[in-house]
Amino acid sequence: MSDLSRMTFTSSRPLTLGVELELQLVSLRDYDLTRAATDLLAGLRYDDRFGEVKLEITESMIEVNSRPRQDVTAIAADLEGLRDVLVTHCRRNNIAICGGGTHPFHHWPERRICPGERFAMLNERYGYLSKQFTVFGQHIHIGVTSGDDAIWLTHALNGYVPHFVALSASSPFLDATDTGFESARLNAVSAFPLSGQAPDVADWTAFLDHMALLQSCGVAESIKDLYWDVRPKPEFGTVEVRVCDTPLTVDRATELAAFAQCLSRYLLRERPPVVPAMQALVARYNKFQACRFGFAAELADPIRRRTEPLGETLPALIDMLAGDADALGCGRQMENLKLLAESRYGDAAWLRATARAAGNLHDLTRAAAQRFAQPSFYRPHA
C-alpha cells in the first residue's frame, strides 16, 4: 500500500482536456445488455491512435478514453475515431454499442463482473451494488498546473454539478420503468459511501492529510476509491468531473467537454469566492433537483438564501462564458449547448419521446444505438 501522504501532483498544461465514456454493449437480437466486453477486447485490432479502449466493472460495459488534448476539435476527432472503431468491431460480432446513462430494461442480477483484481475487490467490498453499478457515465478531465489549483478548482466546479447533470441527463428509464428522473443513474452512484461532494480541504497539503487519514482508518486505499462528484487526479495532473451521464452522441460528449473547459477557464481566471462549507449544505439537494427535474430544477443558493431556476440561469451562464469559448475555439459547441438549455429538450426527453413512438423499450434501445453510430457533426474533415 502506497503512502498517500507523499503523493505528488503531476503538473499539466492548463486546461488540457480528456474524456472518458462508459458505453453499453447490447445484443442485436433483443437489444438487451450482453456479456461481451472481455471477448470483444481480446479480438480488437486497434493501435490506440485515438485513445484507449478498456474493460469496466461488468461484462456489459466498455470504456473509451480520449488522449489528452488542448482543444475540443481534437477531442471530437478522438471520440469519433473511438466510436467508429467500436461500432465496426461490434457489428462484426453481432453487437451494437449505445450511449445513455442507464440501459432501459436490463436485470442487474444477470450481470457478470469482469476479470481483474480491482473488479474482484469492488465486488467483494460492495456486494450487489457492484452489479447495480452497470450504469454509464462521462468523465471530463481538465488540466491544472498544481495540486493547490486542483483543490481550488474541485471546490469551484462543485457549485456547477447540477448544470452538468441537467445538460447530460440521459437515464430516465430503469428496470423497464420510467423513473420520473431525468438522470436515474446518479442514484446508483449515491449508494456508495465515498460519493458526493469533496470535503472542505484548503489546499493540496490538507488534501494529502485527509487521504492519509482515510488510509490509516481503512476507508480508502487510493483516490480510485473516492466516488466524489469532482475529484483531483494527481497522476494525470487534472481535475475530473464525474457526474455526467454518457450522452446519446459523441457530439453531446464533445459539447460537455467544451462546457467544462470554458467554465474552468473562467473560474481559474476570475477566482470568484468559493465557500465549500456553504455549498455542502445544499449540494445533495441541488444534485437531486437536477437529477429529478433536469432543466426545471430549482437550485438553492445558500449565500443569497434563495432559490434560482436552473433553466433560466444556465443559458445566461453559457452567454457569460462566450469570451472563454472564443479564446478556446469552441464557440459552436457552446452555442449548441445554449440552444439545448433553451429548448429543454435533452437526451432524456428524446428517450421518452422515442419510447412513446416505438411502443416498447427494445426498439427504443435500437434507435439509441443507431443514433450513437451516426457521423459526428463536428468531424474535423466535414
Secondary structure, DSSP 8 states (H G I E B T S, - for coil): ---GGG-------TT-EEEEEEEEEEETTT--B-S-HHHHHHT-----TTEEEEE-SBTTEEEEEE--BSSHHHHHHHHHHHHHHHHHHHHHTTEEEE-SSS-SS--GGG--B-SSHHHHHHHHHHTHHHHHT---EEEEEEE-SSHHHHHHHHHHHHTTHHHHHHHH--B-EETTEE-S-SB-HHHHHHTSTTEES-----SHHHHHHHHHHHHHTTS-SSGGG-EESEEEETTTTEEEEEEEE--SSHHHHHHHHHHHHHHHHHHHHH-----HHHHHHHHHHHHHHHHHHGGG-EEEETTTTEEEEHHHHHHHHHHHTHHHHHHHT-HHHHHHHHHHHHHT--HHHHHHHHHHHHSSHHHHHHHHHHHHTS--TT-TT-
